């Protein structure tokens, strides 16, 4: 961490509580303590799972913490190419949707490592979005790697984009897909991983503030001790990076001071999740 970033991260006097719209608490050994500490700080956390079998146990352990929202997930990395196994998992997922207001992490990944399950991913996401659209009122965190146009096609064709709140997490696709998602009214959760690239910084300057949330997408793997302080630091760092991006990029909206930006993003989280 550079000297300037470190000094900014400490200068948070007057900041309201910051919220994480995409985190993986189930990967943390200390997730109960993290949830408690977040509650004490007034911080809301959208905890995304990656397979359906994670959902009910994780939702049960987080039930005492009203600041934690557990998503029913089926990450595209975990989708099987085997038809019989995939259909069993999809059936399990669809059976759980009525129990879940929050869905995530779901989506498509057409990167080289996961291209071989492309058709299976599309089948899975279409089935999920069709049922979510019929039930309505879901809040959905969406993974879209080299696939945002296809994701948007599915959201529109199933009607999910009209009846649910759709959040693109860590958006990294083309500018035309970004503009299409903005016009469709999608939300975007933005964090340090997205902001580490020039494209991500440019997108952070272009996304309307009313459609932006913060995220960490941490941790990267299972079985780690994390601590709420790591989440808070990452969120604060993201606020300053977004504020700087909106000042530097001429195509951005009006520059926003970090304190004002944190309040706007906090209000967005309340509006979407409560």
C-alpha positions as CSV (number, residue, x, y, z in Angstrom):
1,X,0.0,0.0,0.0
2,X,1.4,3.4,-1.0
3,X,1.7,6.3,1.4
4,X,-1.1,8.3,-0.2
5,X,-3.5,5.3,-0.2
6,X,-2.7,4.5,3.4
7,X,-3.3,8.1,4.6
8,X,-6.6,8.3,2.7
9,X,-7.8,5.0,4.1
10,X,-7.4,6.4,7.6
11,X,-9.1,9.7,6.8
12,X,-12.7,8.4,7.1
13,X,-14.0,10.8,9.7
14,X,-17.7,11.3,9.1
15,X,-18.1,8.2,6.8
16,X,-21.3,6.3,7.2
17,X,-21.2,2.5,7.5
18,X,-19.9,0.8,4.4
19,X,-21.6,-2.3,3.0
20,X,-20.4,-5.2,1.0
21,X,-22.6,-6.3,-1.9
22,X,-20.6,-9.4,-2.8
23,X,-18.5,-11.3,-0.2
24,X,-18.0,-15.0,0.5
25,X,-18.4,-15.4,4.2
26,X,-18.8,-19.2,3.9
27,X,-15.1,-19.3,2.9
28,X,-14.0,-17.8,6.2
29,X,-13.2,-19.8,9.3
30,X,-14.1,-16.8,11.4
31,X,-17.4,-15.9,9.6
32,X,-19.5,-15.8,12.8
33,X,-17.1,-13.2,14.3
34,X,-17.0,-11.3,11.0
35,X,-20.8,-11.2,11.0
36,X,-20.9,-10.0,14.6
37,X,-18.3,-7.3,14.1
38,X,-20.0,-6.1,10.9
39,X,-23.3,-5.8,12.8
40,X,-21.6,-3.7,15.5
41,X,-20.4,-1.4,12.8
42,X,-23.8,-1.2,11.1
43,X,-22.4,-2.9,8.0
44,X,-24.5,-5.1,5.7
45,X,-23.0,-8.0,3.9
46,X,-24.4,-10.0,0.9
47,X,-22.7,-13.4,1.4
48,X,-22.7,-15.3,-1.9
49,X,-22.5,-19.1,-1.9
50,X,-21.1,-21.1,-4.9
51,X,-23.1,-24.3,-4.8
52,X,-26.7,-25.0,-3.7
53,X,-25.6,-27.3,-0.9
54,X,-23.9,-24.4,0.8
55,X,-27.1,-22.3,1.1
56,X,-29.2,-23.8,3.8
57,X,-26.3,-24.4,6.3
58,X,-24.9,-21.0,5.8
59,X,-28.3,-19.3,6.0
60,X,-28.9,-21.1,9.2
61,X,-25.7,-20.0,10.9
62,X,-26.2,-16.4,9.7
63,X,-29.8,-16.3,10.8
64,X,-29.1,-14.4,14.0
65,X,-27.4,-11.6,12.1
66,X,-30.0,-9.4,10.3
67,X,-27.2,-7.5,8.6
68,X,-26.1,-10.6,6.6
69,X,-28.0,-11.6,3.5
70,X,-27.2,-15.1,2.2
71,X,-27.4,-15.8,-1.5
72,X,-28.4,-19.1,-3.1
73,X,-25.5,-19.7,-5.4
74,X,-24.4,-21.8,-8.4
75,X,-21.2,-20.4,-9.6
76,X,-20.5,-21.2,-13.2
77,X,-17.1,-22.6,-12.3
78,X,-18.8,-25.4,-10.4
79,X,-21.3,-26.3,-13.2
80,X,-20.8,-29.9,-14.5
81,X,-20.7,-30.8,-18.1
82,X,-22.3,-34.2,-17.2
83,X,-26.0,-34.1,-18.1
84,X,-27.4,-36.3,-15.4
85,X,-25.4,-34.7,-12.6
86,X,-26.1,-31.2,-13.8
87,X,-29.9,-31.8,-14.1
88,X,-29.9,-33.1,-10.5
89,X,-28.1,-30.0,-9.2
90,X,-30.4,-27.7,-11.2
91,X,-33.5,-29.4,-9.8
92,X,-32.0,-29.0,-6.3
93,X,-31.4,-25.3,-7.0
94,X,-34.9,-24.6,-8.4
95,X,-36.4,-26.3,-5.3
96,X,-34.6,-23.9,-3.1
97,X,-35.4,-20.7,-4.9
98,X,-38.8,-20.2,-3.1
99,X,-36.7,-20.1,0.2
100,X,-34.3,-17.5,-1.0
101,X,-34.9,-13.8,-1.7
102,X,-31.2,-13.4,-2.6
103,X,-29.5,-15.4,-5.4
104,X,-25.8,-15.4,-5.9
105,X,-23.3,-16.1,-7.1
106,X,-24.7,-17.2,-10.4
107,X,-23.9,-16.3,-14.0
108,X,-21.8,-17.3,-17.0
109,X,-18.0,-17.6,-17.5
110,X,-16.9,-18.0,-21.2
111,X,-13.2,-17.7,-20.3
112,X,-10.9,-20.3,-21.7
113,X,-10.9,-22.5,-18.6
114,X,-14.7,-22.8,-18.6
115,X,-15.6,-22.6,-22.2
116,X,-16.2,-26.4,-22.3
117,X,-19.3,-26.0,-20.1
118,X,-20.7,-23.0,-22.0
119,X,-23.9,-24.7,-23.1
120,X,-24.5,-26.2,-19.6
121,X,-23.9,-22.8,-18.0
122,X,-26.5,-21.2,-20.4
123,X,-29.0,-23.9,-19.6
124,X,-28.5,-23.5,-15.9
125,X,-28.7,-19.7,-15.9
126,X,-31.8,-19.7,-18.1
127,X,-33.6,-22.1,-15.8
128,X,-32.7,-20.1,-12.7
129,X,-33.8,-16.8,-14.3
130,X,-37.0,-18.2,-15.6
131,X,-38.1,-19.3,-12.1
132,X,-36.8,-16.2,-10.4
133,X,-38.7,-14.0,-12.9
134,X,-41.9,-15.9,-12.2
135,X,-41.5,-15.4,-8.4
136,X,-40.2,-11.9,-8.7
137,X,-38.5,-9.7,-6.0
138,X,-35.2,-11.5,-6.0
139,X,-31.9,-9.7,-5.6
140,X,-29.3,-11.4,-7.8
141,X,-25.5,-11.1,-7.9
142,X,-24.2,-12.1,-11.4
143,X,-20.8,-13.3,-12.5
144,X,-20.3,-12.5,-16.2
145,X,-16.9,-13.1,-17.8
146,X,-16.8,-12.6,-21.5
147,X,-20.5,-13.3,-21.4
148,X,-22.4,-10.1,-20.4
149,X,-24.3,-9.9,-23.7
150,X,-25.5,-13.5,-23.3
151,X,-26.4,-12.8,-19.7
152,X,-28.4,-9.8,-20.7
153,X,-30.2,-11.8,-23.4
154,X,-31.2,-14.4,-20.8
155,X,-32.3,-11.7,-18.3
156,X,-34.4,-10.0,-20.9
157,X,-35.9,-13.2,-22.5
158,X,-36.9,-14.7,-19.2
159,X,-38.3,-11.4,-17.8
160,X,-35.9,-11.5,-14.9
161,X,-34.5,-8.1,-15.6
162,X,-38.0,-6.6,-15.1
163,X,-39.1,-8.5,-11.9
164,X,-35.8,-8.8,-10.0
165,X,-32.9,-6.6,-9.1
166,X,-29.9,-7.7,-11.2
167,X,-26.4,-6.8,-10.0
168,X,-23.4,-7.3,-12.2
169,X,-20.5,-8.0,-9.9
170,X,-16.9,-7.0,-11.0
171,X,-18.1,-6.0,-14.5
172,X,-15.2,-6.5,-17.0
173,X,-16.9,-7.0,-20.3
174,X,-17.3,-4.6,-23.3
175,X,-18.3,-1.0,-23.1
176,X,-21.4,-1.7,-25.3
177,X,-22.5,-4.4,-22.9
178,X,-21.9,-2.0,-20.0
179,X,-24.1,0.7,-21.6
180,X,-26.8,-1.9,-22.4
181,X,-26.8,-3.1,-18.8
182,X,-27.0,0.5,-17.5
183,X,-29.9,1.3,-19.8
184,X,-31.7,-1.8,-18.6
185,X,-31.5,-0.6,-15.0
186,X,-29.0,-3.1,-13.7
187,X,-26.9,-2.5,-10.6
188,X,-23.1,-2.9,-10.5
189,X,-21.0,-3.9,-7.4
190,X,-17.6,-2.4,-7.7
191,X,-14.5,-3.3,-5.7
192,X,-10.7,-3.2,-5.7
193,X,-10.3,-6.1,-8.1
194,X,-12.4,-4.3,-10.7
195,X,-10.6,-1.0,-9.9
196,X,-7.2,-2.6,-10.4
197,X,-7.5,-2.2,-14.2
198,X,-7.7,0.8,-16.4
199,X,-11.0,-0.5,-17.9
200,X,-12.5,-1.0,-14.4
201,X,-11.5,2.5,-13.4
202,X,-13.1,3.9,-16.6
203,X,-16.3,1.9,-16.0
204,X,-16.4,3.2,-12.3
205,X,-16.5,6.7,-13.8
206,X,-19.3,5.9,-16.2
207,X,-21.7,3.9,-14.1
208,X,-24.5,6.2,-12.7
209,X,-24.1,6.5,-8.9
210,X,-27.7,5.4,-8.4
211,X,-26.7,2.0,-9.9
212,X,-23.5,1.4,-8.0
213,X,-22.7,-0.7,-4.9
214,X,-19.5,-1.6,-3.2
215,X,-18.0,-5.1,-3.0
216,X,-14.9,-7.0,-1.9
217,X,-15.4,-10.4,-3.5
218,X,-13.2,-11.8,-0.7
219,X,-11.7,-14.1,0.2
220,X,-10.4,-15.9,-2.9
221,X,-10.4,-19.4,-1.4
222,X,-11.9,-21.5,1.4
223,X,-10.6,-22.1,4.9
224,X,-9.1,-18.7,5.7
225,X,-9.2,-16.4,8.7
226,X,-10.2,-13.0,7.5
227,X,-11.6,-10.6,10.0
228,X,-14.1,-7.8,9.4
229,X,-11.3,-5.2,9.4
230,X,-10.0,-6.6,6.1
231,X,-13.5,-6.1,4.6
232,X,-13.7,-2.5,5.9
233,X,-10.3,-1.6,4.6
234,X,-11.1,-3.0,1.2
235,X,-14.4,-1.0,1.0
236,X,-12.8,2.2,2.1
237,X,-10.0,1.8,-0.5
238,X,-12.7,1.2,-3.2
239,X,-14.5,4.4,-2.2
240,X,-11.4,6.5,-2.6
241,X,-10.5,4.8,-5.9
242,X,-14.0,5.4,-7.3
243,X,-13.9,9.0,-6.3
244,X,-10.5,9.5,-8.0
245,X,-11.7,7.8,-11.1
246,X,-14.7,10.0,-11.4
247,X,-12.5,13.1,-11.1
248,X,-9.9,11.9,-13.7
249,X,-12.1,10.5,-16.4
250,X,-13.8,13.2,-18.5
251,X,-16.6,10.9,-19.5
252,X,-17.6,10.4,-15.9
253,X,-20.4,12.1,-14.0
254,X,-19.7,15.0,-11.7
255,X,-16.8,14.3,-9.3
256,X,-17.9,13.1,-5.9
257,X,-16.0,13.5,-2.6
258,X,-15.3,10.2,-0.8
259,X,-17.5,11.1,2.2
260,X,-20.5,12.0,-0.1
261,X,-19.9,9.0,-2.3
262,X,-19.9,6.6,0.8
263,X,-23.3,8.0,1.8
264,X,-24.7,7.6,-1.7
265,X,-23.5,4.0,-1.9
266,X,-24.8,3.2,1.6
267,X,-28.2,4.5,0.6
268,X,-28.2,2.3,-2.5
269,X,-27.5,-0.8,-0.4
270,X,-30.4,0.0,1.9
271,X,-32.7,0.6,-1.1
272,X,-31.8,-2.7,-2.8
273,X,-31.5,-5.1,0.2
274,X,-34.0,-3.8,2.7
